[in-house]
Amino acid sequence: PMERPPWFPRSRHAVLGLQGGAVLSIGGLGAAGPLREVWQWTPELGTLTGRWEQPWDWPLPPWTGRYGAAVAWQLQEQGEQVVLAGGNDGQNKHDVWRWLRDPSKLVVPLVDGETTGTQPEDCDLDLKSLRCNSMFGVSGRRWRLPYDQWPSTDVFVDLTLSGEEPLNGTI
């Protein structure tokens, strides 16, 4: 058998094969109830061993702990995608979660922001930069993420001026 995994014993979890021989283990039923975990086993090339890790930037996935869920893997234009559907967290669930395993890129034009603060008139937007200088109070701009991006685990934002080259996050 393989080495002992670092996660707690469980049953009724979902296991899914990924590219390169990696495996995901999602949720399950533990001694204290439904588990809210994702673990990934990645093989070490040329050996029969590998390593377990939690492939998540947040401490927990956005869905509730559950067992008996269905999972599917697909390779899409955006990269690897894992879909989790249903399961039971004490009640039968009627939800579907989509996880794009590669970071998503969201382009946000600078001009789409709205002024904010007590001195919004102190922000100037010119052809190459956004400058906010307030002597008395707070000035700035705010950009709202589209609703479908809220449950994302990784969103990298490039600010652009009219579709030009990104400003590399410098404001």
URMO-V338265 format. One record per residue. N is the residue number from 1. RES is the residue in one small letter. D_FIRST is the distance of its C-alpha to the first C-alpha in whole Angstrom. Layout:
n res d_first
N RES D_FIRST
N RES D_FIRST
This chain:
n res d_first
1 p 0
2 m 4
3 e 7
4 r 9
5 p 11
6 p 15
7 w 16
8 f 17
9 p 16
10 r 17
11 s 18
12 r 20
13 h 19
14 a 20
15 v 17
16 l 19
17 g 18
18 l 20
19 q 22
20 g 20
21 g 17
22 a 17
23 v 16
24 l 18
25 s 17
26 i 21
27 g 22
28 g 21
29 l 22
30 g 22
31 a 23
32 a 26
33 g 27
34 p 26
35 l 24
36 r 26
37 e 23
38 v 21
39 w 18
40 q 17
41 w 14
42 t 16
43 p 14
44 e 16
45 l 18
46 g 17
47 t 13
48 l 10
49 t 10
50 g 12
51 r 14
52 w 15
53 e 18
54 q 21
55 p 23
56 w 26
57 d 29
58 w 31
59 p 29
60 l 28
61 p 29
62 p 32
63 w 31
64 t 31
65 g 28
66 r 27
67 y 24
68 g 25
69 a 26
70 a 26
71 v 25
72 a 26
73 w 25
74 q 28
75 l 30
76 q 33
77 e 36
78 q 35
79 g 32
80 e 28
81 q 29
82 v 27
83 v 29
84 l 28
85 a 30
86 g 31
87 g 29
88 n 30
89 d 30
90 g 33
91 q 35
92 n 34
93 k 34
94 h 36
95 d 35
96 v 34
97 w 32
98 r 32
99 w 30
100 l 31
101 r 28
102 d 31
103 p 34
104 s 37
105 k 40
106 l 43
107 v 47
108 v 49
109 p 53
110 l 55
111 v 58
112 d 55
113 g 55
114 e 58
115 t 60
116 t 59
117 g 60
118 t 64
119 q 65
120 p 63
121 e 66
122 d 65
123 c 62
124 d 63
125 l 61
126 d 63
127 l 62
128 k 59
129 s 58
130 l 58
131 r 60
132 c 61
133 n 63
134 s 64
135 m 67
136 f 67
137 g 64
138 v 61
139 s 60
140 g 58
141 r 56
142 r 53
143 w 51
144 r 49
145 l 46
146 p 46
147 y 45
148 d 42
149 q 41
150 w 40
151 p 37
152 s 36
153 t 33
154 d 35
155 v 38
156 f 40
157 v 44
158 d 46
159 l 50
160 t 52
161 l 56
162 s 57
163 g 54
164 e 54
165 e 52
166 p 50
167 l 51
168 n 47
169 g 47
170 t 50
171 i 53
